Amino acid sequence: MPSMVNSANKNEAQRPPSMDNIPRLPPLSCAQTYSENPYEINLSFRNVDILALQEQRRRNQGYRSTFQTYAEWEKNYSLMSGSESSESDSEDSDDKKDNALRDQIQRTTQLVFVEKEGKGMVPKLKDPINLFPKELGPQQAARWPAEIQVIEKRIKHIPYVPSEPEPFYKNTGSERTPMVHGEDRGGRLIFMYEPRSTFFVRSRVGGIPAGPEQCNISVNRAADDATLVFESRFESGNLAKAVQVADFEYELWLRYDLYTSKHTQWFYYSVSNTRPNQQYRFTIVNFMKPDSLYNYGMKPLQYSEKDALKKIGWRRYGSNIKYYRNNTKYETSKGEKPFYSLTWTTEFNHKHDTVYFAHCFPYTYTDLQDYLLDLQNDPIKSKICKQRVLCRTLAGNLVYLLTITSPSTNPEDIKHKKAVVLTARVHPGESNSSWMMKGFLDYLTSNTADSKLLRDTFIFKIVPMLNPDGVIVGNYRCSLAGRDLNRNYKTVLKDAYPTVWHTKQMIRRLLQEREIVAYCDLHGHSRRHNVFIYGCENRHMPDKRLRERIFPCMLNKNSPDKFAFDSCKFKVQKSKEGTGRIVMWNMGILNSYTMEATFCGSTMGKKKGYHFSTRDFEEMGVDFCDTLLDYCDPDTTKCANVLCDLEENLRQEIRIKLVQKGVNPDTVDLNDDLSAYEFESSDCGSDSSDSDGPPVHLQFQTTRVPKKKKKLRSRKERDKVKDSSKDSSKKGDKEKEKLLEDSKLTKPLSGHQAAHAKQEKLIQNDNAQVRYMQGSPKRPKSLDERVSSETRDLRGSAHGPKENGDDHQQKRPRKLLETAKCDAEDTQAIANTYLESLTEAYIRKGIIQKQHEQAPAHLRYSGTVGKPPPAQGAMPISFEGLCPHHEQAFAAQLMAQQLQNMTGDGRVVLAVDVYSRTPGVSDSSSAE
C-alpha cells in the first residue's frame, strides 16, 4: 500500500487551483492512522471529511475529479502525519471553518422543502445518502481471512487484445505424460504455502497481522542459480506447493478451496528468476476432473511484466500439452479416486523476468472496485447507474448492487418498466463471467441509441460479483463457508450465505413491484467449447411450451460464431434444484437462465479453432443486450417465427428418435402436445452438483444449552410456595389413606366371579388381536373356528344377500362390545351344534330314545325328563342369554341327570324338540 505520509509543502504544491477553497483536515498521528485492531480497515479515505467535500462540490459544479487511479488520489489527497509549528495558525483557522461548515450541514433534517409549480414549497423526504462515497477516493479494501498470508505488492495487469486470434493447440500424439515424483523420489521442495485452518473465524485487511513469511527458497544470484521463484500469495492467487524434479522441470500442487478438501481447477501464480531460450516444463498434478478442455486444444495463459512495458498482455502459450491420469489417488467417502495431471512446456523471452500463469484471464475484486469507481466518477454514467451495497459477505467485503435505467422525475415513467436481473461470479474461479459482465455494463452505460432504448424500456438490477470472498482468496468454486453458493439459493441461513439470500430477497421484492422479463446468471465451463445456456422447460404448461427457448434461439442468431444453441439444455434436474436458475424459475420467472462461457474458444463460424479473448467475452454481453431488444420488440413477429421454427425442429428431432427406436413416425400424431416426448439429456453440469451439507463453520460449533436463570422471588412468594406444597402433601396423604381403606373393604372374588373375570379377559384379548394384529400372517383354522364360520354364513344367508355397502360396513373394525357379543353367540352355537351331533349319534346307535312332547319346547333341549310337560304358556328352561361359562355348566349337569335316568335296557329317554308340528299333537313316526 502506498505510503500515507507526505510532506505538507509537497501536498500544497501539487494541489489543483480549483481546490484552494477546500478546508484541510487536522493532522493525524501515526498511532491514529494505523490501528492495532485487526478488525479495522485502515484506509485513508475514511478519515476524509466527506461532508466538507460534498459541500464544496455543490458550490463548484464545474469541477470534476480528474484523479482516476488510487495512486493519484493518494498522492494528492493523503493525510499528513505530523504538524509543523509554522502552520499551526493556518490549521487553527481551517479547523474553525470546518466546524462552522459541519454545524451548518448538521442542521439539515430528514424533511426538506422543494418548490413545485403552482404549489410553492412542498415538504419531501430527503434522498438517502449513498452507502459509500462516490467521489475522490477508492472503495473499501479487500478483507482476507485473518490467518492468510498476503504480500504487499498489488498485482495489476494491462488490458490487451491480440492483433491476431490465437489458434488451438493441435495434439501430435507424442506428448509426454510424466508421473508424480514428489519429495519422496528425489524432488526438491522450493515453495510451500497451504493454510491449515479448519473453518473461517475472522477477517482483516491485509490478512495475517504478522505479515507474510518466507515460503520459497532463497536464490543465490551471485552463483547464477537458475531455480525459479514461485509466488501465489496475492489476490486471486492459487498455488500450494512447487517441487523441482529436474533443472527446468517442476511439479505443482494447487491449493484446495479454503476449508474444503476438493475443487482444484483454478490456478494463478507467478515465477521469477527466468532464463531466456530455455524450455521449462510445468506439471500440475492434483486435478480432480476426469476430462478437460486442455485435451481439446486449450492453452494456458501467460503474462510477462517486461512484455507489458511493450503493451503486450496475456497471451496463450505452451506446447506438448497433455491432460491425463497420474499415479496418485485421494480418499473420498465413496472410496479412492485418481488425480489427474496437466503438463506443458514453455519458453521465456527475458532474463530475470516475472511471469504469471493463469487458467483464465484474471478479474479480481479490486478490478471490479476500480471499474465501479470509474463509473461513479463519470458525470453522465453516474446518473444512469446507481450503486448500492446489497450486503456484506462473511469476511465483511461489500457486495454491490447496480440499478441501471434512464433517470426520470415522473414516477409514472418507472411503473410501466419491466425488469431484467443479471448476476455473475458466484463461482470465483470462473473469471470469464466477469468479462462478459463488463461488456454488458459497458454497452448498457454507453450513449448509443440501442443502449438508451434499453434503459428507457427496462430497469436492470445487476450483482456483478456474488462471491467476493472466494475471488479474493483464489477459490475455484466455494465461499468461505466451504460450500457452493450456487447450490444454496433455497437456504434460510442468512448469516452463512448472505449474498444468495439477499439476492433472492431482492428479486422477490422486485417481483412484487413489476414483471421480470429475464434472469441470467453468468458462469464459465471447463469441459465444453462455445457459449450456451441452461434453461428451465415448461412441460406442464401448454400455453408456455417452448417459450423458454425463444431467447436462446435469438441469441444464437445474433452471435453465430460464439453461441451454440445445440448445446443448450432445458431439463430441470432434482440435483440442481438449489441453483439460482431453478429457484428463480420456481418464483415465477419464465426466462430463468444460466449462461455458460467456455474457458477455451469456439468451434463455429469464423471463430472456429481459435481461443476467446477478453474482447470476445465482452462481445457476448453486447449480444445479450441486442437479443433483449429483439425479444421485447412490440412487433411479436420475430418471436412467433422463432417459435414456429422451434416446433418444427422439435418434430424433426422426434421423428429421428422414433426411427432409431424402430417406430414408424407416420403412425404418431406430432401436431398434439409435444411435451410428452423427452429426448433431452441432462445438462452435464459440474460433478460437484450435490450440496455438501451445512456450512463448515457450523459443523464445529459446540452445542451449548443455555442454563435457565432462576427467577428471584420475594419473601411473600416463597411463603406461598411453601404453604401450597404443605397443602398438596396433606391432600396426597388423605388420598392414599382412602385408597387403602377401599382396598380393605373390597371382598375377594368367588370362583364364579373369577371365572367371569377370566372369560371377559379372554374376550378382550381376542378382540385386541382382531383390532391390532390384522397384518399378522394367517394360521390354519381349527375345527371350532371352521364350525363358527359356517354358523355365521348360515346366519347371514337367512337374512338374504346384502348390498356392497353393507359388505363394506362389515369390513370395518368392530368395537369392543360388538366383538364380545359376537364371540358369545359363536360360543353358544358351537355348544348347541356339539350336543346335537352327540344326540344324533346316540339315537343312531340306539343308546337313547326320542320322546314327543305335547307342548312345543322353547329350545331344542329342556330339563323336563321324567316329568310332565310344562303347562302351556309356562317359560321353559333355555340357554338363551346365558354366558358361555353357564352354558358349559348347565350342559354338563343335564348330561349327568339323563345318564342317571337311563332305562333298564340301557336307553335314555329325552324330550326331543320336533321342528315342525302342531302344538298338542304327537308324531307317531318319531318313536322307535
ABEGO torsion letter per residue (X at the ends): XBBABBBAAAAAAABBAAAAABBBBBBBBAAAABBABAABBBBAAAABBAAAAAAAAAABAABBBABABAAAAAAAABBBABBBAAAAAAAAAAAAAAAAAAAAAAABBABBBBBBBGAEBBBBBBBBBBABBABGBBBBBBBBBAABBBBABBBBBBBBBBABBBBBBBBAGABBBBBBAEAAAGBBBABBBBBABABBABBBBGEBAAEBBBABBBBBAAAGBABBBBBABBBGBBBABBBBABAABBBBBBBBBBGBABGBABBBBBBBGBBBGBBBBBBBAABABABBAAAAGBBBBBBBAAAAAAGBBBBBBEBGBBBBBBABBBBBAAEBBBBBBBBBBBBBABBGBBBBBBABBBBBAAAAAAAAAAAAABAAAAAABBBBBABBBAAGBBBBBBBBBBBBABAAAAAABBBBBBBBGABAABAAAAAAAAAAAAAAABABAAAAAAAAABBBBBBABABAAAAAAGBAABBAAGBBAAAAAABABAAABAAAAAAAAAAAAAAAABBBABBBBBBBBAABBEBBBBBBBBAABAAABGAAAAAAAAAAAABAAABBAAABBABBBAAAAABAAAAAAAAGBABBBBBBBBABBBABEAABGBBBBAAAAAAAAAAAAAAAAAAABABAAAAAAAAAAAAAAAAAAAAAAAAAAGBBAAABBAABBAAABBABBBAGBBAAABBAEBBAAAAABBBBBBBBBBBBBBAAAAAAAAAAAAAAAAAAAAAAAAAAAAAAABBBBBAAAAAAAAAAAAAAAAAAAAAAAAABBBBBBBAAAAAAAAAAAAAAAAAEBBBAAAAAAAABBBBAAAAAAAAAAAAAAAAAAAAAAAAAAAAAAGABBBBBBABBBABABBBABGBBBBBBGBBBBBABGBBAAAAAAAAAAAAAAAAAABBAAGBBBBBBBBABBBBGBBBAAABX
